């Protein structure tokens, strides 16, 4: 891989001259500039972004931290962030915390060491010291914070909609799968669903879970039917859990949606490919990612921010794991 010294040697100029050409500052004679640019093309030289940021004292690097890249929902968020950042000439350094506080802290340290100028994080703990001590802008994505910039969906309303739909479609013994207690959006979904079930005096029970992980979903799905064998309606904590429940229902010979209705949450791409396709609560993940990127860019560039906490609406997507009803 060619270095800046290789470019300087081939062009017959100093490294400082090549740097001036790359960074667009300082005077460089037009003939010299042409030689340097030709050498860059011939050597296929790509500037080191970190080195350039240190030289210019202004980085174009952003740190993006997600909790579980195995969950298809988070790559949708990441794609929105990436597309918006790339269109604005920013680049991402990505970290996957696996919902581990230790890994999360290590990635934040890595971001700082690489001279990032901002961080977007889907952390479970927005108020943690590792964020409050950062002297660069931070935006929380798919997470809510009372006093920090954040972009999120209305999880409580999503839970309410899921409960309304499953009751309206005739389920009488409903199981609500409660997501991890330390994930605020999961609790907001759960609380919204329970509010409606209580208001409608619907019979329901709760299965608590400790993870959104793909690897744990099958175990929790089995517990739903072993602990509540008569359940005829399930509000899942996310689409991964709902998919595992659909699989387990078929393994037990239960018909979906005739014997048991299932509603997920997120509307990941996989949900429409299941057999039967999953009814779910849609969160606009890609749009949320782009909005978080726009918000962070505005903070970095000192723009006037009209609104630093941005909530997206959600909607019910009817597919084939719920029964049809008349409008």
DOLUM-891533 format. One line per field, with one value per residue (C-alpha): residue number from 1; residue in one letter; x, y, z. Coordinates in Angstrom, 1 decimal, m for minus. Layout:
BEGIN
k <- [NUM ...]
r <- [A ...]
xx <- [X ...]
yy <- [Y ...]
zz <- [Z ...]
***
This chain:
BEGIN
k <- [1 2 3 4 5 6 7 8 9 10 11 12 13 14 15 16 17 18 19 20 21 22 23 24 25 26 27 28 29 30 31 32 33 34 35 36 37 38 39 40 41 42 43 44 45 46 47 48 49 50 51 52 53 54 55 56 57 58 59 60 61 62 63 64 65 66 67 68 69 70 71 72 73 74 75 76 77 78 79 80 81 82 83 84 85 86 87 88 89 90 91 92 93 94 95 96 97 98 99 100 101 102 103 104 105 106 107 108 109 110 111 112 113 114 115 116 117 118 119 120 121 122 123 124 125 126 127 128 129 130 131 132 133 134 135 136 137 138 139 140 141 142 143 144 145 146 147 148 149 150 151 152 153 154 155 156 157 158 159 160 161 162 163 164 165 166 167 168 169 170 171 172 173 174 175 176 177 178 179 180 181 182 183 184 185 186 187 188 189 190 191 192 193 194 195 196 197 198 199 200 201 202 203 204 205 206 207 208 209 210 211 212 213 214 215 216 217 218 219 220 221 222 223 224 225 226 227 228 229 230 231 232 233 234 235 236 237 238 239 240 241 242 243 244 245 246 247 248 249 250 251 252 253 254 255 256 257 258 259 260 261 262 263 264 265 266 267 268 269 270 271 272 273 274 275 276 277 278 279 280 281 282 283 284 285 286 287 288 289 290 291 292 293 294 295 296 297 298 299 300 301 302 303 304 305 306 307 308 309 310 311 312 313 314 315 316 317 318 319 320 321 322 323 324 325 326 327]
r <- [X X X X X X X X X X X X X X X X X X X X X X X X X X X X X X X X X X X X X X X X X X X X X X X X X X X X X X X X X X X X X X X X X X X X X X X X X X X X X X X X X X X X X X X X X X X X X X X X X X X X X X X X X X X X X X X X X X X X X X X X X X X X X X X X X X X X X X X X X X X X X X X X X X X X X X X X X X X X X X X X X X X X X X X X X X X X X X X X X X X X X X X X X X X X X X X X X X X X X X X X X X X X X X X X X X X X X X X X X X X X X X X X X X X X X X X X X X X X X X X X X X X X X X X X X X X X X X X X X X X X X X X X X X X X X X X X X X X X X X X X X X X X X X X X X X X X X X X X X X X X X X X X X X X X X X X X X X X X X X X X X X X X X X X]
xx <- [0.0 1.4 2.3 2.4 6.2 5.9 3.7 6.2 9.1 7.4 6.3 9.7 8.2 8.2 5.7 4.5 3.6 1.6 m0.2 m1.1 m2.6 m4.5 m5.9 m6.5 m4.7 m1.6 m0.2 0.9 1.9 m0.5 2.2 3.3 m0.3 m0.8 2.3 1.1 m2.4 m0.9 1.3 m1.7 m3.6 m0.7 0.1 m3.6 m2.9 m5.6 m5.0 m5.2 m8.3 m6.9 m3.6 m5.4 m7.7 m4.7 m3.0 m6.1 m7.3 m10.7 m11.8 m14.5 m14.8 m17.9 m18.3 m21.4 m22.1 m24.8 m25.8 m26.3 m25.4 m27.0 m30.4 m31.5 m33.1 m29.8 m28.2 m31.3 m30.5 m26.8 m27.6 m29.6 m26.7 m24.1 m26.0 m26.6 m23.0 m21.5 m23.6 m22.1 m18.5 m18.3 m17.0 m18.0 m16.1 m18.4 m18.6 m20.8 m21.1 m23.1 m25.0 m21.7 m20.9 m17.2 m17.2 m19.2 m16.6 m13.7 m15.3 m15.9 m12.2 m11.3 m13.5 m11.8 m8.3 m9.3 m10.2 m13.9 m15.8 m19.1 m20.7 m24.1 m25.0 m27.8 m26.7 m28.8 m27.5 m27.5 m26.7 m23.5 m20.4 m18.6 m21.0 m21.3 m17.5 m17.1 m16.3 m17.8 m21.4 m23.3 m26.7 m28.6 m30.4 m33.4 m32.9 m34.4 m32.6 m34.2 m31.4 m29.3 m30.0 m31.8 m33.8 m36.4 m39.8 m42.9 m42.5 m45.3 m47.8 m46.5 m47.3 m50.8 m51.5 m50.3 m52.6 m55.6 m55.2 m54.8 m57.9 m59.9 m59.1 m60.4 m57.6 m58.9 m55.7 m52.9 m49.2 m47.1 m43.4 m41.5 m38.1 m35.0 m35.6 m32.5 m33.6 m35.9 m37.7 m38.5 m40.2 m42.1 m43.5 m44.5 m46.0 m48.1 m49.4 m50.3 m52.1 m54.5 m55.0 m55.8 m58.2 m60.1 m60.1 m58.4 m57.0 m53.2 m50.0 m46.4 m43.3 m40.1 m37.0 m33.5 m32.2 m33.2 m30.5 m31.3 m29.6 m31.9 m35.2 m35.9 m35.6 m38.0 m40.4 m40.6 m41.3 m44.3 m46.1 m44.8 m45.8 m49.0 m50.2 m53.6 m52.4 m54.2 m52.5 m48.9 m47.4 m43.7 m41.0 m39.5 m39.6 m36.8 m38.8 m42.0 m40.3 m39.2 m42.7 m44.1 m41.6 m42.5 m46.2 m45.9 m43.6 m46.4 m49.1 m50.8 m52.3 m51.3 m53.4 m56.4 m55.2 m52.7 m52.2 m48.7 m47.7 m44.0 m42.3 m39.7 m40.8 m37.4 m37.1 m37.3 m40.8 m42.4 m40.5 m41.8 m44.4 m46.9 m45.7 m45.5 m48.0 m45.9 m45.4 m43.4 m40.5 m39.0 m35.4 m33.7 m35.3 m34.4 m30.7 m30.6 m32.3 m29.7 m26.9 m28.4 m28.8 m25.2 m23.8 m25.7 m24.2 m20.7 m21.0 m22.4 m25.8 m28.8 m30.7 m34.5 m35.3 m32.8 m35.2 m37.0 m39.7 m41.0 m44.5 m45.2 m47.9 m49.4 m48.5 m51.2 m49.9 m50.9 m50.1 m53.3 m56.9 m58.8 m61.5 m63.9 m62.8]
yy <- [0.0 3.3 5.9 9.7 9.5 7.3 10.0 12.7 10.7 10.0 13.6 14.9 17.1 17.2 15.4 18.8 19.7 16.5 17.3 20.8 19.2 16.6 19.1 22.0 24.5 26.6 27.6 25.0 25.9 24.4 22.4 20.9 20.2 18.3 16.2 15.3 14.4 12.3 10.4 9.8 8.3 6.1 4.8 4.4 6.3 6.5 9.0 7.7 9.3 9.4 10.9 13.5 14.4 14.8 17.1 19.2 19.1 18.2 14.6 13.2 10.1 9.1 6.3 4.1 1.6 m1.0 m3.6 m6.7 m6.9 m10.4 m8.8 m7.7 m4.6 m2.9 m3.2 m1.3 1.5 1.4 1.6 4.8 6.3 5.2 6.6 10.0 10.2 9.2 11.8 14.4 13.1 11.5 8.0 5.4 3.4 0.6 m1.2 m4.2 m4.2 m7.5 m5.7 m5.9 m2.9 m3.8 m4.0 m0.8 1.1 m0.4 0.8 4.3 4.4 3.2 5.9 8.5 7.2 7.4 11.1 10.7 14.0 12.5 9.2 7.6 4.9 2.5 1.9 0.5 3.2 6.7 8.2 6.2 8.1 7.0 9.3 12.2 12.8 12.8 16.3 15.5 15.4 12.2 11.2 8.2 6.1 3.8 4.8 7.7 10.1 12.9 15.5 14.2 14.3 11.1 9.6 6.9 5.4 5.6 2.2 2.8 3.5 0.5 m1.7 m0.1 m0.8 m4.4 m5.0 m3.3 m5.4 m8.8 m8.2 m6.8 m10.0 m12.3 m13.5 m14.3 m15.7 m13.4 m13.7 m10.6 m11.3 m8.6 m7.6 m7.1 m4.9 m2.8 m1.8 1.2 0.8 m2.8 m1.6 1.1 m1.4 m3.7 m1.0 0.3 m3.2 m3.8 m0.4 m1.4 m5.0 m3.6 m1.0 m3.7 m6.2 m8.7 m11.9 m11.9 m13.2 m12.1 m14.0 m12.1 m12.4 m11.2 m10.8 m9.8 m12.2 m14.5 m17.4 m17.1 m16.6 m20.3 m21.1 m18.3 m19.4 m22.9 m21.4 m19.5 m22.7 m24.8 m22.3 m21.0 m23.9 m22.4 m19.0 m18.0 m14.6 m13.5 m10.0 m10.5 m8.2 m8.0 m9.8 m12.2 m13.5 m13.6 m15.6 m18.2 m18.3 m19.0 m21.9 m23.3 m23.1 m25.1 m27.7 m28.2 m28.6 m25.3 m23.4 m19.8 m17.7 m19.9 m21.4 m18.7 m15.2 m13.6 m9.9 m8.9 m5.6 m3.8 m5.0 m6.4 m7.6 m11.2 m10.8 m10.7 m13.8 m16.1 m18.7 m17.3 m13.7 m11.9 m9.3 m6.7 m3.1 m1.2 1.1 3.2 2.0 3.3 6.7 6.8 6.1 8.9 11.3 10.5 11.1 14.5 15.5 14.6 16.4 19.5 19.3 18.8 21.7 24.1 24.4 25.7 22.6 23.2 19.8 17.4 14.7 13.2 10.7 8.6 7.2 3.5 1.5 m2.0 m4.1 m6.7 m10.0 m13.6 m14.3 m12.5 m13.1 m10.9 m8.6 m6.3 m2.7]
zz <- [0.0 m1.1 1.6 1.5 1.2 m1.9 m3.5 m2.5 m3.9 m7.2 m7.7 m6.6 m3.9 m0.1 2.1 3.3 m0.3 m0.7 2.5 1.2 m1.9 0.0 2.6 0.2 2.3 1.6 m1.8 m4.3 m7.8 m10.4 m12.2 m8.8 m7.9 m11.2 m10.5 m7.1 m8.3 m11.1 m8.6 m6.3 m9.2 m10.4 m6.9 m6.0 m2.8 m0.2 2.6 6.1 7.6 11.2 10.1 8.0 10.9 13.3 10.7 10.1 13.7 12.3 11.9 9.6 11.6 13.6 16.1 15.8 18.7 18.4 21.0 18.8 15.1 15.0 15.4 11.8 13.2 14.1 10.6 9.3 11.8 10.8 7.1 7.7 9.6 7.1 4.0 5.6 6.8 3.5 1.7 4.0 3.6 7.1 7.7 10.4 12.9 14.0 17.4 18.5 22.2 22.6 25.4 27.4 29.5 29.3 25.5 25.3 27.3 25.3 22.1 23.4 24.3 20.8 19.2 21.3 20.4 16.7 17.0 16.2 16.4 17.4 18.6 17.8 20.4 21.0 24.6 27.3 29.7 28.2 31.6 32.1 33.0 29.8 27.9 30.3 30.4 26.6 25.2 21.8 20.7 21.4 19.9 21.3 18.7 19.4 23.1 25.1 27.3 29.4 28.7 25.8 22.1 21.0 18.2 19.0 18.1 20.3 21.9 24.4 21.6 19.8 22.8 23.1 19.4 19.7 22.6 21.0 17.8 19.5 21.7 18.7 16.8 19.5 21.7 25.3 27.0 26.1 26.9 26.9 26.5 28.5 27.1 29.2 32.2 31.5 28.0 28.3 24.9 25.8 29.0 27.3 24.8 27.7 29.8 26.8 26.1 29.8 30.0 27.3 28.6 32.0 30.6 28.6 31.5 29.2 30.7 30.3 31.8 31.5 30.5 31.6 29.4 30.0 26.4 22.9 21.6 18.7 20.6 23.5 21.6 21.1 24.8 25.8 23.0 24.5 27.9 26.6 25.7 28.6 31.2 29.5 27.3 26.8 25.5 22.3 21.7 22.1 22.1 21.5 22.6 19.1 15.8 16.6 19.6 17.6 14.9 17.5 18.9 15.4 15.0 18.4 17.7 14.6 16.3 18.9 16.1 16.9 14.0 13.4 13.6 14.2 17.5 18.5 17.2 17.3 17.0 16.8 17.1 14.7 11.3 10.3 6.7 7.8 9.2 5.7 4.6 7.4 6.8 7.6 7.3 10.7 11.8 13.7 14.8 12.3 13.5 10.7 11.5 8.4 8.7 12.4 11.5 9.0 11.4 14.1 11.6 10.6 14.2 15.0 11.9 13.0 16.5 15.1 12.7 15.2 13.5 15.3 16.5 16.7 18.3 19.9 21.0 18.0 18.3 15.3 15.1 14.8 13.0 12.9 9.9 9.3 7.8 8.5 12.1 13.2 12.2 9.9 11.3 9.7 9.6]
***
